[in-house]
Amino acid sequence: MPTLHTPRLLLREFALSDATDVQRLASDYAVADTTQNIPHPYPDRAAAEWISTHGLAFEAGDAATFAIVLRQEDALVGTAGIRFDLRSDSAELGYWIGRPYWGRGYCTEAALAVLEYAFGDLNLNRVHASHLLRNPASGRVMQKLGMTREGLRREHAKKWEKYEDLVEYGILRREWRDRDLKPG
């Protein structure tokens, strides 16, 4: 797994020693509530189990999952990653940030680095992402990344026994190259 650098962040491979911080951050109801896949309550040992899947997924060419770490404080603040569909030279972007770190631009900064990796190092053609309609903050991150809103998938996800609308965004490599904002 590569390590990605931004002015304030280090995006690196997760280590099992990160499990305690993942458990603490992901256990926050507000974090779980804004994502499609984080359960609440967050089960004991789930973080270590989740982290243990990353190496194999990367080696198999399925995904790259990065720990987002503040460079100066060496504090884990969340995660960003991509799931590959190499047959179509595309990937799905996903991320979450712990609530104590919301509103500081870390998510956008990390996601910019992941997109640079996707379009630069991996030479992908397209990256897409989605967010729960009731989580417009995630949509603002996608807009800041230069992604285009592509549609709404009505009641496409099920979160805690409730059907949720998903807003879909995407960006193409040529659009990425034509934008002004770049990481670093």
C-alpha positions as a Markdown table, in Angstrom:
| # | Residue | x | y | z |
|---|---|---|---|---|
| 1 | Met | 0.0 | 0.0 | 0.0 |
| 2 | Pro | 1.3 | 3.4 | -0.8 |
| 3 | Thr | 1.5 | 6.2 | 1.7 |
| 4 | Leu | -0.1 | 9.5 | 0.6 |
| 5 | His | 0.9 | 12.9 | 1.9 |
| 6 | Thr | -1.0 | 16.2 | 2.1 |
| 7 | Pro | 0.0 | 19.4 | 3.9 |
| 8 | Arg | -1.7 | 18.3 | 7.1 |
| 9 | Leu | -2.4 | 14.6 | 6.7 |
| 10 | Leu | -0.7 | 11.3 | 6.2 |
| 11 | Leu | -2.8 | 8.6 | 4.5 |
| 12 | Arg | -1.2 | 5.3 | 5.4 |
| 13 | Glu | -2.0 | 1.6 | 5.7 |
| 14 | Phe | -4.0 | 0.8 | 8.8 |
| 15 | Ala | -2.1 | -1.1 | 11.6 |
| 16 | Leu | -3.8 | -3.4 | 14.2 |
| 17 | Ser | -2.7 | -0.8 | 16.8 |
| 18 | Asp | -5.2 | 1.6 | 15.2 |
| 19 | Ala | -8.1 | -0.6 | 16.2 |
| 20 | Thr | -8.7 | 1.2 | 19.6 |
| 21 | Asp | -8.9 | 4.6 | 17.8 |
| 22 | Val | -11.2 | 3.2 | 15.1 |
| 23 | Gln | -13.4 | 1.7 | 17.7 |
| 24 | Arg | -13.6 | 4.9 | 19.6 |
| 25 | Leu | -14.4 | 7.1 | 16.6 |
| 26 | Ala | -16.8 | 4.7 | 14.8 |
| 27 | Ser | -18.7 | 4.0 | 18.0 |
| 28 | Asp | -20.0 | 7.6 | 18.0 |
| 29 | Tyr | -23.7 | 7.5 | 17.0 |
| 30 | Ala | -23.3 | 10.6 | 14.9 |
| 31 | Val | -20.6 | 8.9 | 12.8 |
| 32 | Ala | -22.5 | 5.7 | 12.3 |
| 33 | Asp | -25.7 | 7.6 | 11.5 |
| 34 | Thr | -24.1 | 9.4 | 8.5 |
| 35 | Thr | -22.6 | 6.3 | 6.9 |
| 36 | Gln | -24.1 | 3.3 | 5.0 |
| 37 | Asn | -22.0 | 0.6 | 6.6 |
| 38 | Ile | -21.0 | 1.5 | 10.2 |
| 39 | Pro | -23.2 | -0.3 | 12.7 |
| 40 | His | -24.3 | 1.1 | 16.1 |
| 41 | Pro | -23.5 | 0.1 | 18.6 |
| 42 | Tyr | -20.1 | -0.7 | 17.1 |
| 43 | Pro | -19.2 | -4.3 | 18.1 |
| 44 | Asp | -16.2 | -5.1 | 20.2 |
| 45 | Arg | -13.3 | -6.3 | 18.1 |
| 46 | Ala | -15.0 | -5.2 | 14.9 |
| 47 | Ala | -12.3 | -2.6 | 14.2 |
| 48 | Ala | -9.5 | -5.2 | 14.4 |
| 49 | Glu | -11.5 | -7.5 | 12.1 |
| 50 | Trp | -12.1 | -4.7 | 9.6 |
| 51 | Ile | -8.4 | -3.7 | 9.6 |
| 52 | Ser | -7.3 | -7.3 | 9.1 |
| 53 | Thr | -9.2 | -7.4 | 5.7 |
| 54 | His | -7.3 | -4.4 | 4.2 |
| 55 | Gly | -4.1 | -6.1 | 3.2 |
| 56 | Leu | -5.7 | -9.0 | 1.4 |
| 57 | Ala | -8.2 | -6.6 | -0.4 |
| 58 | Phe | -5.3 | -4.5 | -1.7 |
| 59 | Glu | -3.2 | -7.5 | -2.8 |
| 60 | Ala | -6.3 | -8.9 | -4.6 |
| 61 | Gly | -6.8 | -5.5 | -6.4 |
| 62 | Asp | -10.2 | -5.0 | -4.8 |
| 63 | Ala | -9.6 | -1.9 | -2.6 |
| 64 | Ala | -7.2 | 0.5 | -1.0 |
| 65 | Thr | -8.2 | 1.7 | 2.5 |
| 66 | Phe | -6.2 | 4.4 | 4.1 |
| 67 | Ala | -5.9 | 5.6 | 7.7 |
| 68 | Ile | -6.2 | 9.4 | 7.8 |
| 69 | Val | -3.7 | 10.6 | 10.4 |
| 70 | Leu | -2.8 | 14.2 | 11.4 |
| 71 | Arg | 0.8 | 14.6 | 10.6 |
| 72 | Gln | 1.8 | 16.8 | 13.5 |
| 73 | Glu | -0.2 | 15.1 | 16.2 |
| 74 | Asp | 0.0 | 11.5 | 14.8 |
| 75 | Ala | -3.7 | 11.2 | 15.6 |
| 76 | Leu | -6.0 | 8.9 | 13.6 |
| 77 | Val | -9.0 | 11.0 | 12.5 |
| 78 | Gly | -10.8 | 8.7 | 10.1 |
| 79 | Thr | -10.5 | 6.7 | 6.9 |
| 80 | Ala | -10.7 | 7.2 | 3.1 |
| 81 | Gly | -10.4 | 4.6 | 0.4 |
| 82 | Ile | -11.5 | 3.3 | -2.9 |
| 83 | Arg | -13.0 | 0.0 | -4.1 |
| 84 | Phe | -11.8 | -0.9 | -7.5 |
| 85 | Asp | -13.7 | -2.1 | -10.6 |
| 86 | Leu | -10.6 | -2.6 | -12.8 |
| 87 | Arg | -12.6 | -4.1 | -15.6 |
| 88 | Ser | -14.0 | -0.6 | -16.2 |
| 89 | Asp | -11.0 | 1.4 | -14.9 |
| 90 | Ser | -13.2 | 2.9 | -12.2 |
| 91 | Ala | -13.5 | 2.9 | -8.4 |
| 92 | Glu | -15.9 | 3.9 | -5.7 |
| 93 | Leu | -14.7 | 6.5 | -3.2 |
| 94 | Gly | -15.7 | 6.2 | 0.5 |
| 95 | Tyr | -14.7 | 8.0 | 3.7 |
| 96 | Trp | -15.6 | 8.9 | 7.2 |
| 97 | Ile | -14.1 | 11.3 | 9.8 |
| 98 | Gly | -14.5 | 11.1 | 13.6 |
| 99 | Arg | -16.8 | 13.7 | 15.0 |
| 100 | Pro | -14.2 | 15.5 | 17.0 |
| 101 | Tyr | -12.5 | 16.3 | 13.7 |
| 102 | Trp | -15.6 | 17.4 | 11.7 |
| 103 | Gly | -15.6 | 20.8 | 10.0 |
| 104 | Arg | -11.8 | 21.2 | 9.6 |
| 105 | Gly | -11.5 | 20.1 | 5.9 |
| 106 | Tyr | -9.7 | 16.9 | 6.7 |
| 107 | Cys | -12.2 | 14.8 | 4.7 |
| 108 | Thr | -11.8 | 16.9 | 1.6 |
| 109 | Glu | -8.0 | 17.0 | 1.9 |
| 110 | Ala | -7.8 | 13.3 | 2.3 |
| 111 | Ala | -10.2 | 12.5 | -0.5 |
| 112 | Leu | -8.3 | 14.8 | -2.9 |
| 113 | Ala | -5.1 | 12.8 | -2.2 |
| 114 | Val | -7.1 | 9.5 | -2.9 |
| 115 | Leu | -8.4 | 10.9 | -6.1 |
| 116 | Glu | -4.8 | 12.0 | -7.1 |
| 117 | Tyr | -3.7 | 8.4 | -6.4 |
| 118 | Ala | -6.7 | 7.0 | -8.4 |
| 119 | Phe | -6.2 | 9.1 | -11.5 |
| 120 | Gly | -2.4 | 9.5 | -11.3 |
| 121 | Asp | -0.8 | 6.3 | -10.0 |
| 122 | Leu | -3.7 | 3.9 | -11.0 |
| 123 | Asn | -4.7 | 5.7 | -14.2 |
| 124 | Leu | -8.4 | 5.1 | -13.6 |
| 125 | Asn | -10.9 | 6.7 | -15.8 |
| 126 | Arg | -13.7 | 7.3 | -13.4 |
| 127 | Val | -14.4 | 7.6 | -9.6 |
| 128 | His | -17.9 | 7.7 | -8.2 |
| 129 | Ala | -19.2 | 8.1 | -4.7 |
| 130 | Ser | -22.6 | 8.4 | -2.9 |
| 131 | His | -24.0 | 9.8 | 0.3 |
| 132 | Leu | -27.2 | 9.5 | 2.2 |
| 133 | Leu | -29.6 | 12.3 | 1.1 |
| 134 | Arg | -29.9 | 13.4 | 4.7 |
| 135 | Asn | -26.1 | 13.9 | 5.0 |
| 136 | Pro | -25.5 | 17.0 | 2.8 |
| 137 | Ala | -22.1 | 17.6 | 4.4 |
| 138 | Ser | -20.8 | 14.5 | 2.6 |
| 139 | Gly | -22.2 | 15.9 | -0.7 |
| 140 | Arg | -20.4 | 19.2 | -0.1 |
| 141 | Val | -17.1 | 17.2 | 0.2 |
| 142 | Met | -17.9 | 15.6 | -3.2 |
| 143 | Gln | -18.6 | 19.0 | -4.7 |
| 144 | Lys | -15.4 | 20.4 | -3.4 |
| 145 | Leu | -13.6 | 17.5 | -5.1 |
| 146 | Gly | -15.0 | 18.6 | -8.4 |
| 147 | Met | -17.4 | 15.7 | -8.6 |
| 148 | Thr | -20.7 | 16.1 | -10.6 |
| 149 | Arg | -24.0 | 15.1 | -9.1 |
| 150 | Glu | -25.3 | 12.3 | -11.4 |
| 151 | Gly | -28.5 | 11.3 | -9.8 |
| 152 | Leu | -30.6 | 10.1 | -6.9 |
| 153 | Arg | -31.2 | 6.5 | -6.2 |
| 154 | Arg | -34.5 | 6.5 | -4.3 |
| 155 | Glu | -34.6 | 4.2 | -1.2 |
| 156 | His | -31.5 | 2.4 | -2.5 |
| 157 | Ala | -29.9 | 1.8 | 0.9 |
| 158 | Lys | -31.3 | 0.4 | 4.1 |
| 159 | Lys | -29.9 | 1.9 | 7.3 |
| 160 | Trp | -31.3 | 0.7 | 10.6 |
| 161 | Glu | -34.5 | -0.8 | 9.1 |
| 162 | Lys | -35.2 | 2.5 | 7.2 |
| 163 | Tyr | -34.9 | 2.9 | 3.4 |
| 164 | Glu | -32.6 | 5.8 | 2.5 |
| 165 | Asp | -32.2 | 7.8 | -0.7 |
| 166 | Leu | -28.6 | 7.9 | -2.1 |
| 167 | Val | -27.2 | 10.8 | -4.0 |
| 168 | Glu | -24.7 | 9.8 | -6.6 |
| 169 | Tyr | -21.6 | 11.7 | -7.7 |
| 170 | Gly | -18.9 | 11.0 | -10.2 |
| 171 | Ile | -15.7 | 12.5 | -11.8 |
| 172 | Leu | -13.8 | 11.5 | -14.9 |
| 173 | Arg | -10.0 | 11.6 | -15.2 |
| 174 | Arg | -10.2 | 14.3 | -17.9 |
| 175 | Glu | -12.4 | 16.4 | -15.5 |
| 176 | Trp | -9.9 | 15.8 | -12.7 |
| 177 | Arg | -7.0 | 17.0 | -14.8 |
| 178 | Asp | -8.9 | 20.1 | -15.9 |
| 179 | Arg | -9.6 | 21.3 | -12.4 |
| 180 | Asp | -7.7 | 24.0 | -10.5 |
| 181 | Leu | -7.5 | 22.5 | -7.0 |
| 182 | Lys | -4.9 | 19.8 | -6.4 |
| 183 | Pro | -3.6 | 18.3 | -3.2 |
| 184 | Gly | -0.2 | 19.3 | -1.8 |
